[in-house]
Amino acid sequence: MVEKQRGVTIWLTGLSGAGKTTICQFLNTELRSQGYQIEVLDGDVVRQNLSKGLTFSKEDRDENIRRIGFVAQLLTRNNIIVLVSVISPYRAIREEVKERIGDFIEVYVNAPLEVCEQRDVKGLYKKARAGEIKNFTGIDDLYEIPLEPDVECKTNQESIAQSSNRILSKLKELGYTNSILLPEVESCSRI
């Protein structure tokens, strides 16, 4: 275990299928192996357990993000590294949560819409395009790109290890970890 750990929320935002959860899982495994205390707040899991009953209206999406932000704030102030993987499409609510938490690193997981649609294992984009799902981010609801993210991961151009190293480097640069960067291995696939 790490001697003295500082809490921080690493907030991964981006379209569905951009690679947020994949990077989050990778970072979770890597940071835990280095002795850090980690908690993961995945958007899909939180929605099933903490935000059940909320719709996908703008008001309910904002409320969902506030709830996730509240839990992340509690964990962060107790010196846990919190990995949040959630679309969080609206800039204003991301800024609100960032301000509340303080120790916060915004990661824009960037992949073009067409790439996200190709990766869509759940078939959500197809359903949204067919009109079966309303208010789907990127199709009939907007995604506001972060203006100045702390880290940007271009998941259609880099491997999981490269994206994760960007985040690990930022954590180290800001003094949250002494994490070891991952080797650039040819076998590390793209997201």
C-alpha positions as CSV (number, residue, x, y, z in Angstrom):
1,M,0.0,0.0,0.0
2,V,1.1,3.5,-0.7
3,E,2.3,5.4,2.4
4,K,0.3,8.7,2.0
5,Q,-2.2,8.8,-0.8
6,R,-3.9,12.0,-2.0
7,G,-7.5,11.8,-3.2
8,V,-8.5,12.9,-6.7
9,T,-11.3,12.3,-9.1
10,I,-10.4,11.4,-12.6
11,W,-13.5,12.2,-14.6
12,L,-13.6,10.4,-18.0
13,T,-16.1,12.0,-20.3
14,G,-16.9,11.3,-24.0
15,L,-19.5,9.7,-26.3
16,S,-20.8,6.2,-25.7
17,G,-18.3,3.8,-27.2
18,A,-15.4,6.3,-27.0
19,G,-13.4,4.0,-24.6
20,K,-14.1,5.5,-21.2
21,T,-14.9,2.2,-19.4
22,T,-12.0,0.4,-21.1
23,I,-9.5,3.0,-20.0
24,C,-11.0,3.1,-16.6
25,Q,-10.7,-0.6,-16.1
26,F,-7.1,-0.5,-17.3
27,L,-6.2,2.3,-14.9
28,N,-8.0,0.6,-12.1
29,T,-5.9,-2.6,-12.5
30,E,-2.7,-0.7,-13.0
31,L,-3.1,1.7,-10.0
32,R,-4.3,-1.1,-7.7
33,S,-1.2,-3.2,-8.7
34,Q,0.9,-0.2,-7.5
35,G,-0.8,-0.1,-4.1
36,Y,-3.2,2.8,-4.6
37,Q,-6.7,2.7,-3.2
38,I,-9.2,3.1,-6.1
39,E,-12.9,3.3,-6.4
40,V,-14.7,3.1,-9.8
41,L,-17.9,4.9,-10.6
42,D,-19.2,3.7,-13.9
43,G,-22.1,5.5,-15.4
44,D,-24.1,2.4,-16.3
45,V,-23.7,0.8,-12.9
46,V,-24.5,4.1,-11.0
47,R,-27.6,4.6,-13.1
48,Q,-28.9,1.1,-12.1
49,N,-28.1,1.6,-8.4
50,L,-28.0,5.2,-7.4
51,S,-30.0,7.0,-10.1
52,K,-32.7,4.4,-10.9
53,G,-35.8,6.1,-12.1
54,L,-34.1,9.1,-13.7
55,T,-34.9,9.6,-17.4
56,F,-32.5,10.9,-20.1
57,S,-34.0,14.4,-20.0
58,K,-31.4,17.2,-19.5
59,E,-32.6,17.8,-15.9
60,D,-32.3,14.1,-15.0
61,R,-29.0,13.8,-16.7
62,D,-27.7,16.7,-14.7
63,E,-29.1,15.2,-11.5
64,N,-27.4,11.9,-12.3
65,I,-24.1,13.7,-12.7
66,R,-24.6,15.6,-9.4
67,R,-25.2,12.3,-7.6
68,I,-22.1,10.8,-9.1
69,G,-20.2,14.0,-8.3
70,F,-21.4,13.9,-4.7
71,V,-20.1,10.3,-4.2
72,A,-16.8,11.1,-5.9
73,Q,-16.4,14.2,-3.6
74,L,-16.9,12.0,-0.5
75,L,-14.4,9.5,-1.7
76,T,-11.8,12.1,-2.9
77,R,-11.8,13.9,0.5
78,N,-11.1,10.6,2.1
79,N,-8.0,10.2,0.0
80,I,-9.3,7.7,-2.5
81,I,-8.5,7.9,-6.2
82,V,-11.9,7.9,-7.9
83,L,-12.2,6.8,-11.5
84,V,-15.5,8.1,-13.0
85,S,-16.5,6.8,-16.4
86,V,-19.7,8.6,-17.6
87,I,-20.8,10.4,-20.8
88,S,-21.7,13.6,-18.9
89,P,-22.6,15.5,-22.1
90,Y,-23.2,19.0,-20.7
91,R,-20.2,21.3,-19.9
92,A,-22.0,23.3,-17.2
93,I,-22.7,20.4,-14.9
94,R,-19.1,19.0,-15.4
95,E,-17.8,22.4,-14.3
96,E,-20.1,22.4,-11.3
97,V,-18.9,19.0,-10.2
98,K,-15.3,20.0,-10.8
99,E,-15.7,23.1,-8.7
100,R,-17.3,21.1,-5.9
101,I,-14.7,18.3,-5.8
102,G,-11.6,20.5,-6.3
103,D,-9.1,17.7,-6.7
104,F,-10.3,16.8,-10.2
105,I,-8.8,15.8,-13.5
106,E,-11.1,16.0,-16.6
107,V,-10.2,13.5,-19.2
108,Y,-11.8,13.9,-22.6
109,V,-12.0,10.4,-24.2
110,N,-12.2,11.5,-27.8
111,A,-13.3,9.3,-30.7
112,P,-15.3,10.4,-33.8
113,L,-19.0,9.5,-33.8
114,E,-18.5,7.0,-36.7
115,V,-15.9,5.1,-34.7
116,C,-18.1,5.0,-31.6
117,E,-20.9,3.6,-33.8
118,Q,-18.6,0.9,-35.2
119,R,-17.6,-0.1,-31.6
120,D,-21.3,-0.2,-30.4
121,V,-21.6,-3.7,-29.0
122,K,-25.0,-3.0,-27.4
123,G,-26.6,-1.7,-30.6
124,L,-27.6,1.6,-28.9
125,Y,-26.6,3.8,-31.8
126,K,-28.5,1.6,-34.3
127,K,-31.6,1.9,-32.1
128,A,-31.1,5.7,-31.7
129,R,-30.8,6.1,-35.5
130,A,-34.0,4.0,-35.9
131,G,-35.8,6.3,-33.5
132,E,-36.2,3.6,-30.8
133,I,-34.1,5.5,-28.3
134,K,-34.8,9.2,-27.8
135,N,-32.3,11.9,-26.5
136,F,-29.3,9.7,-27.4
137,T,-26.0,11.7,-27.0
138,G,-24.4,12.3,-30.3
139,I,-27.5,11.4,-32.4
140,D,-30.5,13.6,-31.2
141,D,-28.9,15.1,-28.1
142,L,-25.8,17.2,-28.0
143,Y,-22.4,16.4,-26.5
144,E,-20.5,19.5,-25.4
145,I,-16.8,18.9,-25.9
146,P,-14.6,20.0,-23.0
147,L,-12.9,23.3,-23.9
148,E,-9.8,22.7,-21.8
149,P,-9.6,19.1,-20.6
150,D,-6.6,18.2,-18.4
151,V,-6.0,15.2,-20.6
152,E,-7.3,14.3,-24.1
153,C,-7.2,10.6,-25.2
154,K,-7.7,10.1,-28.9
155,T,-8.8,6.5,-28.7
156,N,-9.1,6.0,-32.5
157,Q,-5.4,6.9,-32.9
158,E,-3.7,5.4,-29.8
159,S,-3.6,2.2,-27.8
160,I,-5.1,1.7,-24.3
161,A,-1.6,1.9,-22.9
162,Q,-0.9,5.2,-24.6
163,S,-4.2,6.7,-23.4
164,S,-3.6,5.4,-19.9
165,N,-0.1,6.7,-19.8
166,R,-1.4,10.2,-20.6
167,I,-3.6,10.0,-17.5
168,L,-0.8,8.4,-15.3
169,S,1.6,11.2,-16.4
170,K,-0.9,13.9,-15.4
171,L,-1.5,12.2,-12.0
172,K,2.3,12.1,-11.4
173,E,2.8,15.7,-12.7
174,L,0.2,17.0,-10.2
175,G,1.6,15.0,-7.3
176,Y,-1.2,12.5,-6.8
177,T,0.9,9.5,-7.6
178,N,4.4,8.2,-8.2
179,S,2.9,5.9,-10.7
180,I,5.1,4.0,-13.1
181,L,4.3,4.5,-16.8
182,L,3.3,1.5,-18.8
183,P,5.7,0.2,-21.4
184,E,4.7,0.9,-25.0
185,V,3.9,-2.6,-26.0
186,E,3.1,-3.4,-29.6
187,S,0.5,-5.9,-28.5
188,C,-1.5,-3.3,-26.7
189,S,-4.5,-3.0,-28.9
190,R,-6.5,0.1,-29.7
191,I,-9.7,0.6,-27.8
